[in-house]
Amino acid sequence: MTTGLNGIGLGAVALALILSACGNQEARTNGPVRDGIELADRSASAPRPEPEYPDSFDYLRYRIDVSAAQPAACFVFSQALDPGVDYAPYVELDPPANVALQIDGSSLCLGGLTFGQSPEVTLLEGLPSAEGDVLQTTETTTIEFGDRPSYVGFSGDGVILPRIDADGIPIETVNVDEVEIEVLRITDRALVFREITQGYTASENEWGYLYGEDSPNDVGRLIWQGTMDTSGEANAPVVTVMPLAETIGVLEPGAYFLRVRDAAVDENENQPARSERWFIITDLALTSYVGQDGIDVTVRSLQTGRPVEGVEIQLLARSNEILATVESNENGRVRFDDPLTNGTDANAPRLLTAYGPEGDFAVLDFNRSPVDLSEHNINGRNTPVGADAFLYLDRGIFRPGETVHATALIRDREANAIADRAGSFILYAPNGIESDRLRFDNAGMAGAIQHDFGISTAAARGIWRLALELDGVGVVGRASFSVEDFVPQRIELEIEADDTTPLKTNESRGIEANVRFLYGAPGAGLPVEGEVRLEVDSSPFAAFSGYRFGLHDNAFQQIAYDLPDAITDGAGRAVLGLNAGNRGVDATQPLRARVVVSAIEPGGRPVRDDVRIPYRSRDLY
């Protein structure tokens, strides 16, 4: 009896322990458990142990990069390497190959290798680090590159395929023997809800997709599906042209969307190399100019560049409503006035669609960024509101005590003269304080105001401003000028020298200076000075344009020195003697001498001119 009770008691205790363990397991945090002992979670801010590297200079490992057209291998060391050291003598390859070496911190990277090979790389004993230590033992490593990853993509970044004289769409592949292609058509009336983009390209085993306005889903109709042979040399890019226009037959208004993928990979098992992109097949090119008074559109042929007449152009709102339809004139021009283009929300302009007489279709999306012309200095002026004034002066710099002759032309938005408006012509000093004001009741028949502003002999030096104000409008025009104690140039300097024959070391050559006063007389008795600067000649030999000469690790520091002064004779002429001596004899690059000649005016101000003469400090380069 007792035994039975003890057995029941032990079973109950065991069951209680099991339940207790389960309960504790649920209540625990997600801390790790090792050998039945729970380890506390480490705080995110707790210090992590740093990787330990040996104190000596050792080779650690290598890593490879196969993302480019040629693979690269980087050998990692325990100390940083010196970018100024030539490491080529310390690297041997079997089989031999011409590689490019590059230093990246503690890594020595080899570029220019080949896919599909397994070169044996030997790092020789004595390879130095930046700290002065050297590799104590020779290390030999075999690098396994394998084949280049499969790739499928479109050549170039464009989405416009010319309808005339275009072979088709170039598809670029690497290590892909066959691609599967799907062609979808998106009707013209659905494009207002989509955005024509370059799509995406994804490598094998990489996820990628389009969504939202970029995706043709729900509006695209599959019109062709098939395969195309893309076989070629292993590990090398192969470009195969797909004749899209011939494949789909008769072109219909709208856009086309291509899906291309590696046919050898089952999409249900893996992600194949693939690419997707929108395309427009057309001979029409649309250019729009958006202003406050509307939208001007020009239609040209992609093949000839000439304007195209008789093209029907529609302006579509965001709601897909047709705001207007206009046909291009003989100059290929179309205009949509501002009442049509100033809509908001659903009535705002979204697309221009063009329907050509030869069945061409083109589209221009106002949601896309305009052409960036910022580097071409076309900023221009803001469109005036109410009135505009053009101010001009007789010159831009004046001396104290002189008179500024200022004129202002006042115009409306259409450049018509405004003659019946009162206003003020105001002069401001450099500190912003008003210095003078002309009040007028009207501007006369031509809308012109002319006034002479006198500058005091004690006027502040600096930038002065003129402003024209119209009553009820405000400032409509501005101009500025400088007040300085300047003296106009009085002499002219011309120099003559042989600048084609190279100058040799210790060779003397004359540089003739011809000085004349601007009123015609010779500049006799004037000092002439010369300064020489020896610098690297970037293009020393016409027969070897684009080449660079000299040792890459032997940089040349410019050398400057003065020439003996001279005095012009009665005819205003002086000769300076140029002799470089032995300067620059250690330079491995071809040099040139830039000679700056200065003629000193009677008031002490120099007038300068310069000449560049080839200088060769050695016979061979």
C-alpha positions in Angstrom: 0.0 0.0 0.0 2.7 2.3 1.0 4.6 1.4 -2.1 1.7 2.2 -4.2 1.2 5.6 -2.6 4.9 6.3 -3.0 4.6 5.5 -6.7 1.6 7.8 -7.1 3.5 10.5 -5.2 6.5 10.2 -7.4 4.4 10.3 -10.6 2.6 13.4 -9.3 5.9 15.1 -8.5 7.3 14.3 -12.0 4.1 15.6 -13.6 4.3 18.8 -11.6 7.9 19.3 -12.6 7.0 18.8 -16.3 4.1 21.3 -16.1 6.3 23.7 -14.1 9.0 23.5 -16.8 6.4 24.1 -19.6 5.0 27.1 -17.7 8.4 28.6 -17.1 9.2 28.0 -20.8 6.3 30.2 -21.9 7.1 32.9 -19.3 10.7 33.2 -20.3 12.1 35.7 -22.7 13.7 34.6 -25.9 17.1 34.3 -24.3 19.3 31.5 -25.6 19.7 28.3 -23.7 23.0 26.3 -23.7 23.2 22.9 -21.9 20.0 23.5 -20.0 21.2 26.9 -18.6 19.4 30.0 -19.7 21.6 32.9 -20.9 20.5 36.4 -20.3 19.9 38.6 -23.4 22.6 41.1 -24.2 21.5 44.8 -24.4 21.7 46.3 -27.9 24.0 49.0 -26.4 26.4 46.5 -24.8 29.9 46.5 -26.2 30.7 43.9 -28.8 34.1 42.2 -28.9 36.3 43.5 -31.6 37.8 41.1 -34.1 41.2 40.0 -33.1 44.1 40.3 -35.6 47.6 39.1 -35.0 50.2 41.7 -34.1 52.5 40.5 -37.0 51.8 41.3 -40.6 50.0 38.2 -42.0 47.8 37.2 -44.9 44.3 36.4 -43.6 41.9 35.5 -46.4 40.6 36.5 -49.8 37.2 37.6 -51.1 35.9 37.7 -54.7 33.6 40.1 -56.6 31.7 38.7 -59.6 29.3 41.6 -60.1 31.2 43.2 -63.0 32.1 42.0 -66.5 35.5 40.8 -65.1 35.8 39.2 -61.7 38.1 40.6 -59.0 39.8 39.0 -56.1 40.9 40.9 -52.9 43.5 39.5 -50.5 43.0 40.8 -46.9 46.0 41.3 -44.6 46.3 42.1 -40.9 47.7 45.5 -41.5 47.0 48.4 -43.9 48.9 48.4 -47.2 50.8 51.4 -48.7 49.2 52.8 -51.9 52.6 54.3 -52.9 54.3 50.9 -53.1 54.3 48.9 -56.3 53.1 45.4 -55.2 53.4 43.8 -58.7 56.8 42.2 -58.0 55.2 40.4 -54.9 52.3 38.8 -56.8 52.6 35.8 -59.2 49.8 34.1 -61.1 49.7 30.7 -62.7 48.8 30.8 -65.5 50.3 34.2 -66.0 47.9 37.1 -66.7 48.0 40.9 -66.9 46.1 42.1 -63.9 45.5 45.5 -62.4 46.5 46.0 -58.7 44.6 48.3 -56.4 45.0 49.0 -52.7 41.9 49.3 -50.5 43.0 49.7 -46.9 44.3 46.4 -45.8 43.2 44.6 -49.0 45.2 44.0 -52.2 42.7 43.7 -55.1 43.5 42.0 -58.4 41.3 43.1 -61.4 41.1 42.0 -65.0 40.8 38.3 -64.2 38.6 35.9 -66.2 35.5 33.9 -65.4 35.6 30.1 -65.7 39.3 29.9 -64.6 40.9 28.9 -61.3 44.2 30.9 -61.2 46.8 30.1 -58.5 48.0 33.3 -56.8 51.2 33.5 -54.9 52.0 36.3 -52.5 55.7 36.4 -52.1 57.7 36.7 -48.9 58.7 40.3 -48.3 55.5 41.9 -49.3 55.5 45.2 -47.2 52.7 46.8 -45.2 52.2 50.5 -44.6 53.7 50.1 -41.1 57.0 48.8 -42.4 56.4 45.1 -41.6 56.8 42.5 -44.3 55.2 39.1 -45.0 57.3 36.4 -43.4 56.2 33.5 -45.5 55.1 32.9 -49.1 51.3 32.3 -49.4 49.8 30.4 -52.3 46.0 30.4 -52.9 43.8 29.0 -55.7 40.9 31.2 -56.5 37.7 29.6 -57.7 35.6 32.0 -59.8 33.3 29.6 -61.6 31.1 31.0 -64.4 29.6 34.5 -64.5 26.1 34.7 -63.0 23.3 34.5 -65.5 22.1 37.9 -66.7 19.1 39.1 -68.8 18.5 42.8 -69.5 17.9 45.4 -72.2 20.7 47.4 -73.8 20.5 51.1 -73.0 18.0 53.0 -70.9 15.5 54.2 -73.4 11.8 53.4 -73.7 11.3 54.9 -77.2 11.8 52.5 -80.1 12.0 54.3 -83.5 9.4 52.8 -85.9 11.6 53.5 -89.0 15.0 52.0 -89.6 15.1 50.2 -86.2 16.0 46.6 -86.2 14.2 45.9 -82.9 14.8 45.8 -79.2 18.4 44.7 -78.2 18.3 42.1 -75.4 21.6 41.5 -73.6 22.3 38.2 -71.9 25.2 36.4 -70.2 25.3 32.6 -69.9 21.7 32.3 -71.1 21.0 30.1 -74.1 17.3 30.9 -74.5 14.9 33.5 -73.1 11.2 33.5 -72.7 9.4 36.7 -73.8 6.0 38.0 -73.1 4.6 41.1 -74.9 1.7 43.0 -73.4 -0.2 45.9 -75.0 -1.6 48.7 -72.9 -4.3 50.7 -74.7 -3.8 54.5 -75.1 -6.9 55.2 -72.9 -5.3 53.4 -70.0 -2.0 55.2 -70.0 -3.3 58.2 -67.9 -3.4 55.8 -65.0 0.1 54.3 -65.6 3.7 55.6 -65.8 6.0 54.5 -68.6 9.3 53.6 -66.9 12.5 51.7 -67.5 11.2 48.8 -65.4 13.7 46.7 -63.6 16.4 44.1 -64.1 17.0 41.3 -61.6 19.7 38.7 -61.4 19.2 35.0 -60.8 17.9 34.3 -57.2 17.1 38.0 -56.8 13.5 39.3 -56.1 12.1 42.2 -58.1 8.7 43.4 -59.2 6.8 46.5 -60.3 3.7 47.8 -58.5 1.4 50.8 -58.7 1.5 53.1 -61.7 4.7 51.3 -62.9 3.0 47.9 -63.3 0.9 47.0 -66.4 -1.2 44.5 -64.4 -5.0 44.9 -64.8 -4.6 47.0 -67.9 -2.1 45.0 -70.1 -3.3 42.4 -72.5 -0.9 39.6 -73.5 -0.6 39.7 -77.3 2.5 37.5 -77.9 4.5 34.9 -76.0 7.4 32.8 -77.2 11.1 32.1 -76.9 14.3 33.4 -78.6 17.7 31.8 -78.9 20.4 33.9 -77.2 23.3 31.4 -77.1 26.8 32.7 -77.4 30.3 32.6 -75.9 30.4 31.6 -72.3 30.8 34.4 -69.7 30.6 37.1 -72.3 27.7 39.5 -73.0 25.6 38.5 -76.0 23.2 41.0 -77.6 20.3 39.6 -79.6 17.8 41.8 -81.3 14.1 41.0 -81.0 12.1 42.4 -84.0 9.2 43.7 -81.9 7.4 45.6 -84.6 7.5 42.5 -86.9 6.5 40.2 -84.1 3.3 42.0 -83.1 2.3 43.0 -86.7 0.1 46.0 -87.1 0.8 48.7 -84.5 -2.1 50.0 -82.5 -2.2 53.2 -80.3 -0.8 52.5 -76.9 2.3 51.3 -75.1 4.0 47.9 -75.0 5.4 46.0 -72.0 8.1 43.3 -72.4 8.9 40.6 -69.9 12.1 38.7 -70.6 13.5 35.8 -68.5 15.9 32.9 -68.6 13.9 30.1 -70.1 16.1 27.4 -68.4 14.9 28.2 -64.9 11.5 27.1 -63.6 9.8 30.1 -62.0 8.0 27.8 -59.6 11.4 26.6 -58.1 13.7 29.6 -58.4 13.9 33.3 -59.4 15.4 33.4 -63.0 17.4 36.2 -64.3 14.9 38.6 -65.9 14.1 42.1 -67.0 10.9 44.1 -67.6 10.4 47.4 -69.4 7.8 49.7 -71.1 8.2 50.6 -74.8 6.6 53.1 -77.2 7.1 52.3 -81.0 6.8 55.6 -82.9 8.4 58.1 -85.3 7.0 61.1 -83.4 8.9 63.1 -80.9 6.9 65.5 -78.7 8.4 68.6 -77.0 6.3 70.8 -74.8 6.9 74.3 -73.3 4.8 75.1 -70.3 4.1 78.8 -69.4 1.6 80.9 -67.6 -0.3 81.4 -70.8 -0.6 77.8 -71.8 1.3 74.8 -73.3 3.1 75.0 -76.7 3.8 71.6 -78.3 6.1 70.8 -81.2 5.9 67.5 -83.1 8.9 66.2 -85.1 9.9 63.1 -86.9 12.5 60.9 -85.1 14.0 59.9 -88.5 14.3 63.3 -90.2 14.0 65.8 -87.3 11.5 67.8 -89.4 8.1 69.1 -88.1 5.2 66.8 -88.8 1.9 68.3 -90.0 -1.5 66.7 -89.5 -0.8 65.0 -86.1 -3.8 64.9 -83.8 -2.8 65.8 -80.3 -5.0 65.3 -77.3 -4.6 66.9 -73.9 -5.8 64.5 -71.2 -6.7 65.3 -67.6 -5.9 63.1 -64.6 -9.4 61.9 -64.7 -8.8 60.6 -68.3 -11.1 63.2 -69.7 -10.1 64.7 -73.1 -9.6 68.4 -72.4 -8.9 69.4 -76.0 -7.9 68.0 -79.4 -5.8 70.0 -81.8 -4.1 69.1 -85.1 -0.5 70.2 -85.7 0.1 72.9 -88.4 2.7 73.0 -91.1 5.4 73.9 -88.5 4.4 71.0 -86.3 3.1 73.4 -83.7 0.1 73.0 -81.4 -1.1 75.4 -78.6 -3.3 74.8 -75.7 -4.4 78.0 -74.0 -4.1 78.6 -70.2 -7.8 78.0 -69.4 -7.3 74.4 -70.4 -4.0 74.0 -68.6 -4.8 75.6 -65.3 -7.1 72.9 -63.9 -6.5 71.4 -60.5 -7.0 67.9 -59.0 -8.9 65.7 -61.5 -8.9 68.4 -64.1 -5.2 69.0 -64.1 -3.3 68.1 -67.3 -1.7 64.7 -67.1 -0.8 63.5 -70.6 -0.3 64.5 -74.2 -1.1 61.8 -76.7 -0.3 62.1 -80.4 -1.8 60.2 -83.3 0.2 60.5 -86.6 -1.1 60.0 -90.1 1.1 56.9 -90.6 -0.3 55.1 -87.6 2.3 56.5 -85.1 1.4 57.0 -81.5 3.4 59.0 -79.0 2.8 60.2 -75.4 4.2 62.8 -73.1 3.7 62.5 -69.4 3.6 65.8 -67.4 4.3 63.9 -64.2 7.9 63.2 -65.4 10.7 65.6 -64.6 11.3 68.3 -67.2 14.6 68.4 -69.1 17.4 69.6 -66.9 19.0 72.6 -68.6 20.5 74.2 -65.5 24.1 73.8 -66.7 23.3 75.7 -69.9 22.6 79.1 -68.3 19.0 79.3 -69.5 17.5 80.6 -66.3 16.2 83.8 -67.9 13.9 86.0 -66.0 10.7 85.4 -64.1 7.5 86.4 -65.8 6.6 89.9 -64.7 3.4 90.5 -62.8 1.6 93.8 -63.7 4.6 95.6 -65.2 8.2 95.2 -66.1 11.1 97.6 -66.4 14.4 97.3 -68.2 17.1 99.5 -66.7 20.5 100.2 -68.3 23.5 102.5 -67.7 26.2 103.9 -69.8 28.7 101.8 -68.0 29.1 99.6 -64.9 31.8 101.3 -62.9 32.2 105.0 -61.9 34.6 107.2 -60.0 33.5 109.4 -57.2 32.3 112.8 -58.5 31.1 111.3 -61.9 27.5 111.2 -63.3 25.5 108.1 -63.8 23.2 108.3 -66.9 20.4 105.9 -66.2 17.5 104.9 -68.5 14.4 102.8 -67.8 11.9 101.3 -70.2 8.6 100.4 -68.6 6.5 97.7 -70.3 3.5 95.5 -69.5 3.3 91.7 -69.8 2.9 91.9 -73.5 5.8 94.4 -73.9 3.6 97.4 -74.6 4.8 100.7 -73.3 3.3 102.0 -70.0 3.2 105.7 -70.2 0.4 106.7 -67.8 1.7 105.4 -64.4 3.3 107.4 -61.7 6.3 106.1 -59.8 9.8 106.8 -58.5 13.4 106.3 -59.7 15.5 105.6 -56.6 19.3 105.4 -56.0 20.6 103.4 -53.0 24.1 103.6 -51.5 26.0 100.4 -50.6 24.7 100.5 -47.0 21.1 100.4 -48.3 20.2 104.0 -47.5 18.4 106.0 -50.1 20.7 108.5 -51.7 18.5 110.1 -54.4 15.0 109.9 -55.7 13.3 111.1 -58.9 9.5 111.3 -58.7 7.5 111.2 -62.0 3.8 111.3 -62.8 4.1 109.6 -66.2 6.7 108.0 -68.3 6.0 109.7 -71.6 4.9 108.3 -74.9 7.6 105.6 -75.1 7.3 104.5 -71.5 10.8 105.7 -70.9 12.4 107.4 -68.0 15.9 109.0 -68.2 17.7 110.7 -65.3 21.3 111.7 -64.5 22.3 110.8 -60.9 25.3 112.7 -59.6 27.8 110.8 -57.4 29.4 112.8 -54.6 33.2 113.1 -54.4 32.8 111.6 -50.9 30.6 108.8 -52.1 31.1 105.4 -50.4 33.0 102.9 -52.5 31.1 99.7 -53.3 28.0 98.5 -55.1 25.2 101.1 -55.6 21.7 100.1 -56.7 19.0 101.6 -58.8 15.3 100.7 -58.5 12.2 101.7 -60.4 8.9 101.6 -58.5 5.4 102.0 -59.9 2.6 103.2 -57.6 0.4 100.2 -56.8 2.8 97.7 -58.2 6.1 98.1 -56.4 9.6 97.5 -57.7 9.5 96.5 -61.4 13.2 96.9 -62.4 16.6 97.0 -60.9 20.2 97.8 -61.9 23.5 98.1 -60.1 26.9 99.7 -60.6 30.2 100.0 -58.8 31.9 103.1 -57.4 35.7 102.7 -57.2 38.9 104.7 -57.4 39.9 103.0 -60.6 42.3 104.3 -63.3 41.7 103.1 -66.9 44.4 101.1 -68.6 46.8 103.4 -70.5 49.2 101.0 -72.3 48.9 97.9 -74.5 51.4 95.0 -74.3 52.2 92.5 -77.0 54.9 89.8 -76.7 56.6 87.7 -79.4 58.5 84.5 -78.8 59.2 81.1 -80.5 56.6 79.0 -78.7 56.9 75.9 -81.0 60.6 74.9 -80.7 61.3 73.2 -77.4 63.6 75.0 -75.0 66.6 73.0 -73.8 68.5 73.2 -70.6 71.0 76.1 -70.4 69.6 77.4 -73.7 68.9 81.2 -74.0 65.9 82.5 -75.9 64.7 86.1 -76.3 61.1 87.2 -75.5 60.3 90.5 -77.2 57.8 92.9 -75.5 56.2 95.7 -77.6 54.6 98.4 -75.5 52.5 101.2 -76.8 50.2 103.8 -75.2 46.5 103.5 -76.2 46.6 106.8 -77.9 49.3 105.5 -80.3 52.7 106.6 -79.0 55.4 104.0 -78.2 55.7 103.1 -74.5 59.4 104.3 -74.2 61.3 104.1 -71.0 58.9 101.8 -69.2 60.1 98.9 -67.0 59.4 95.4 -68.2 59.4 92.4 -65.8 59.1 88.6 -66.4 58.2 85.6 -64.3 58.7 82.0 -65.3 56.8 79.0 -64.0 58.0 75.5 -65.1 55.0 73.1 -65.1 54.1 69.7 -66.6 53.2 69.8 -70.3 49.8 67.9 -70.5 50.1 67.4 -74.3 53.8 67.5 -75.2 53.8 65.6 -78.5 51.2 66.2 -81.2 51.7 62.7 -82.6 50.9 61.1 -79.2 47.8 63.0 -78.3 46.1 61.6 -75.2 49.2 59.9 -73.9 50.9 60.7 -70.6 54.7 60.6 -70.1 56.9 60.1 -67.1 57.0 57.9 -64.0 53.6 57.7 -62.1 55.3 57.9 -58.7 57.6 60.8 -59.6 55.4 63.9 -59.3 56.9 67.2 -60.5 56.6 70.3 -58.3 56.3 73.5 -60.2 59.4 75.8 -60.2 59.0 79.6 -60.4 61.7 82.2 -60.9 62.1 85.7 -62.2 63.7 87.0 -65.4 66.1 90.0 -65.4 64.2 93.2 -65.8 64.5 95.4 -68.9 63.6 98.9 -70.0 61.8 99.7 -73.3 63.7 101.6 -75.9 62.5 104.6 -77.9 60.3 102.3 -80.0 58.6 100.8 -77.0 60.5 97.5 -77.3 62.4 95.4 -74.8 63.8 91.9 -74.9 63.8 89.6 -71.9 66.3 86.7 -71.8 64.8 83.3 -71.0 67.2 80.6 -69.7 66.0 77.7 -67.5 69.5 76.6 -66.7 69.4 73.1 -65.1 66.0 73.6 -63.5 63.8 70.5 -63.8 66.5 68.1 -64.8 65.1 65.5 -62.4 61.6 65.6 -63.9 60.6 62.5 -65.9 57.7 64.4 -67.5 58.0 66.8 -70.4 57.7 70.4 -69.1 56.7 73.8 -70.4 57.7 77.3 -69.4 54.8 79.7 -68.8 56.3 83.2 -69.1 54.3 86.1 -67.7 55.6 89.5 -69.0 54.5 92.7 -67.2 54.9 96.2 -68.5 54.6 98.9 -65.8 52.6 102.0 -66.6 53.8 105.4 -65.5 51.4 105.2 -62.5 52.9 101.9 -61.4 50.1 99.5 -62.5 51.3 96.5 -64.5 49.8 95.3 -67.8 50.4 91.6 -68.4 50.5 89.0 -71.1 51.9 85.5 -71.2 53.3 82.8 -73.5 53.9 79.1 -73.1 57.1 77.5 -74.4 57.8 73.7 -74.5 60.8 72.9 -72.2 62.6 69.6 -72.5 65.1 68.9 -69.7 66.1 65.5 -71.1 66.5 64.0 -74.6 64.2 61.0 -74.3 60.8 60.4 -72.7 
